[in-house]
Amino acid sequence: MKRFVYVNDDESSQDLYCDNRISNRKYTVLNFLPKNLWEQFSRFMNQYFLLIACLQLWALITPVNPASTWGPLIFIFAVSASKEAWDDYNRYLSDKKANEKGVWVVRRGIKQHIQAQDIRVGNIVWFRENDEVPCDLVLIGTSDPQGLCYIETAALDGETDLKTRVIPPACMGIDPELLHKIKGVIECPSPDKDIRRFDANMRLFPPFIDNDVCSLTIKNTILQSCYLRNTEWACGVAVYTGNETKLGMSRGIPEPKLTAVDAMIDKLTGAIFVFQIVVVIVLGIAGNVWKDTEARKQWYVQYPDEGPWYELLVIPLRFELLCSIMIPISIKVSLDLVKGLYAKFIDWDDQMVEQETGIRAHAANTAISEDLGQVEYILTDKTGTLTENKMIFRRCCIRDIFYGNETGDALKDVELLDAVAKSSPDVVMFLTVMAICNTVIPMQSKTGAILYKAQSQDEDALVHAAAQLHMIFANKNANIIDIRFHGSVIQYEVLETLEFTSDRKRMSVVVKDCRNGNIFLLSKGADEAVLPYARAGQQKRIFTEAIEQYSQIGLRTLCLASRELKEDEYQAWSVMYKEASSTLVDREWRIAEVCQRLEHDFEVLGVTAIEDRLQDGVPETIETLRKAGINFWMLTGDKQNTAIQIALSCNFISPEPKGQLLLIDGRTEGEICRSLERVLLTMKITASEPKDLAFVIDGWALEIALRHYRKAFTELAILSRTAICCRVTPSQKAQLVELLKSCDYRTLAIGDGGNDVRMIQQADIGVGISGREGLQAARAADYSIGKFRFLKRLILVHGRYSYNRTAFLSQYSFYKSLLICFIQIFFSFISGVSGTSLFNSISLMAFNVFYTSIPVLLSVLDKDLSEGTVMQHPQILFYCQAGRILNPSTFAGWFGRSLFHAIVVFFISIHAYANEKSEMEELSMVALSGCIWLQAFVVALETNSFTILQHLAIWGNLVAFYIINWIFSAIPSSGMYTIMFRLCGQPCYWITMFLIVAAGMGPILALKYFRYTYRPSKINTLQQAERMGGPILSLGSIEPQSRSVEKDVSTLSITQPKTRNPVYEPLLSDSPNSTRRSFGPGTPFDFFQSQSRLSSSKEL
């Protein structure tokens, strides 16, 4: 689809496209209630509770007042709706501020001041320095004589460095006084969200130009939310407005991510629901049997006249309502609340602040903090993520001479400085390419010094290095470049710029030497994008050796090349290039094809080597997280040797004798197939040996493996703890994340640039680093941090605590609901299995929402171990990865505890108060009091680190229970009149409470004592050491039992592996290796086992 924008024509585009009104609101005043209710009732649990609440309205079957269900339901829905309403109101205020901002536009040939929301497509919009751009514009004029302007795009991509934009050639030379009279048409694509691409054409009408077509690119646009900087004024034509701007199109609600804990809670909820149905059926049958046999013997029992539907519906539905409390109605709100607090703990963590920049860690996604504690694979970018992204020119090879090898700094190499002083032709041409072949903009500072604005750190390093070697990029005026060398000024005219793409892996410029009119093609790029296109007969061996040598010490390499063009050759090519540049369909592909026709027969000039240092703390962070059982994959666009050396420096791979590095390579599909066979066989053979294997693969081999041998490559991924993937594209990064997710691994992807966004969004957890490449990755991520080293604390401290706390809260929520439900069931057997409720409506309504919620919510403050101990002993993260704290087995323990406590509370209360002098209300209050006392002691027992707030919550909540019930007991119409006063005055009541607590907690305390004393887990051992104040020197081994992988997974024929030079990594005795999945058939219990996938060879 195309869009035709008529410039400065108030009639043509008036009603075709939307105005510039921005609306990020989710609701309106009229649709808020129905839309919000629809969203809330789209969840199964809410539908379930609504059905229960509606059934409560049927007086014949409800055992309690309907308010006991409707009250909590309305409260919970109101809390959720209030949050949505508040967020939407803030969005409305933000939209209103943007929409009512004043702007200048051209209407009917004159400038008018209007609100931003009234801008129409085709209007010419004027704005001044520091103004925010109100919509997407095609630039047509600026205050700069060269037609340039500078913009800040931080709101779009997070990059704070200024970018240049230029008016199209068709608008060059137009008098600023005539800009408001321009007429023409812009042919552009339909709105999209790609902020780096704009393939369009412009045609101005006479008298400005004679209908020539002028191609437009993203460099001719200024997008909404950018700011004009260092430019007095600019104006442009509105092409996209309102929510159709590129920023507006990119706004949207991301797909919600389901954590492993949430998935397990959903499955446990399903299991409880099935159990509830079974109980309802059994009690319904029992109730009908008792009615037909025993009830008729009791003259005082009166059943209504029933039809055949009574036995089938009424009694079972009555028990369904009675048992509906099995699924806690407050669990969703409780989990949302504590997850929000987890996110705030990350935001408030002063130990995750980058001191140099002041950047804090930030949790953009508040729903997945517990997944941080279950990460099994980390996939990381290299440049800017593991490294500083501060490029320093270190060495170079020009023709056949190496510079900087002895000193480690080519800029101080005497031989190179001497060659520069003598104006060696080879060196001069090499430095010319370094200075010219880029998109850098030189600017004069107030002191007269030259400042370079570069979008690439590599280009910045090369231009600065060339300047230090006296080849100074001094000025750029339109297409004329001034180079100063040894006091003289050399001018070049830039005819075309062939920009870098991830497919071409090189950039080139076509320049004309203004001294003699000679035309040159200057190129720089990756070795595989330059050396294969060298002229026939040129000796390339020396450059290959240089690249190998530099990459062996972890330096980034680029090849520089040039080619002299004939005038007629350039002119013929230029026609094809302009034609490709003006097409609207597949423009990028067409341009790449035309570029290829020029970029060949290079004269390779040499190789540059740039250093990108590791960030502080990276090796220690990776080593610690590997001890925690987390596997690491490095995904980088760098060369293989460079990636390997960085991996060695980062502790991905260690020297001999316990590690081995295996290479998957080949020039053809067959060679890659055989290489994959050998590596896979080696992995299988050594699977039972104490070796830590890793493999290396490049982008070409990876593409073949994923396309034709995906199953075998998947098996290889499962067997290897470490992988180094080099020369990979952004799409391949995302494919590798998807591959590991398909194997049911929890993945975390971390990166810092725009090329990492797809990988970050694809992973279960995305982490962005707020670095030199801007905030694009950080904004797309679930979490953002200032440096890679903070990942250790994010996972080990925040991830582990969040998982432990959520595991306790969710299981405890089910426990307290099941406790009340079981007591109700037991009471049914002494009340004629009639579905009568022991507890009154107020007690049932308050139990889950008020009486027991506050203490458990304060579990967000609980820490089973101190932060220091957790960081020193990362092996204990295995308990979270393996789902040891929340799984069917642990849930069964809480289920059994609720059943046991229900038995204790019910039978002790019955024996104490089941006599002819006791009222049912007294028995009900005694049983409820026993539940509240048990809750307090259970929470106290399960709390590891007490604070004043937790003491207040536990024991203050117990006091509040009595105060509330004393108040109700003082109200004659409450149905509880004088009940609590009478009970508290009876010694029998307090003895009953003591017996309930003693009988209920005694066995649990004994069991815990036995476990802590005779079968302590590693966590118990650390807890005892903390209490005693002694150090733990070794925890022994916490290793899950490895699973064998079936031999027939790969359809490849296995051949004998070749001997290779191994690179070894030591096995860490305390490091829990991640379990390797079996592709064999599963068991029925796997439905509940997904989060407890790891098993241990020892009892932990």
ABEGO torsion letter per residue (X at the ends): XBBBBBBGBAAAAAAABBBABBBABABBAAAAAAAAAAAAAABAAAAAAAAAAAAAABAAABABBAAAAAAAAAAAAAAAAAAAAAAAAAAAAAAAAAAABBBBBBBGGBBBBBBAAABBBGBBBBBBBGBBBABBBBBABBABAAGBBBBBAAAAAGBABBBBBBBBAAABGBBAAAAAABBEBBBBBBBBABAABBBBBBBBBOAABBGBBBBBBAAABBBBGBBBBGBABBBBBBABBEAABAAAAABEBBBBBBBAAAAAAAAAAAAAAAAAAAAAAAAAAAAAAAAAAAAAABAABBBBBBBAAAAAAAAAAAAAAAAAAABBAAAAAAAAAAAAAAAAAAAABAAABBAAAGBBBBBABAAAAAAAAABABBBBBABGAABAGBBBBABBBBEABBBGAAAGBAAABAAAAAAAAAGBAAAAAAAAAAAABBABBBBBBAAGBBBBBBABAAAAAAAAAAAAAGBBBABBBEABBBBBBGGBBBBBBBABBBBBBAAAGBBBBBBBBAAAGBBBBBBBEBAAAAAAABBBGBBAAAAAAAAAAAAAAGBBBBBBBBBBBBAAAAAAAAAAAAAAAABABGAAAAAAAAAAAABBGBBBAEBBBBBBBBBBGAAAAAAAAAAAGBBBBBBBABBAAAAAAAAAAAGABBBOAABBBBBBBEABAAAAAAAAAAAAAAAAAAAABBBBBBBBBBAAAAAAAAAAAAAAAAAAAAABABBBBBGBBAAAAAAAAAAAAAAGBBBBBBBABAAAAAAAAABABBBBBBBAAEAAAAAABABBBABAAAAAAAAAAAAAAAAAAAAAAAAAAAAAAAAAAAAAAAAAAAAGGAGBBABBAAAAAAAAAAAAAAAAAAAAABBABBAAAAAABAAAAAAAAAGAABBAAAAAAAAAAAAAAAAAAAAAAAAAABBAABBAAAAAAAAAAAAAAAAAAAAAAABABBBAAAAAAAAAAAAAAAAAAAAAAABAAAGABGAAAAAAABAAAAAAAAAAAAAAAAAAAAAAAAAAAABBBAAAAAAAAAAAGBBBABAEBBBBBBBBBBAAABABBBBBBBBBBBBBBBBBAABBBBBBBBABBBBAAAAAAAABABBBABBX
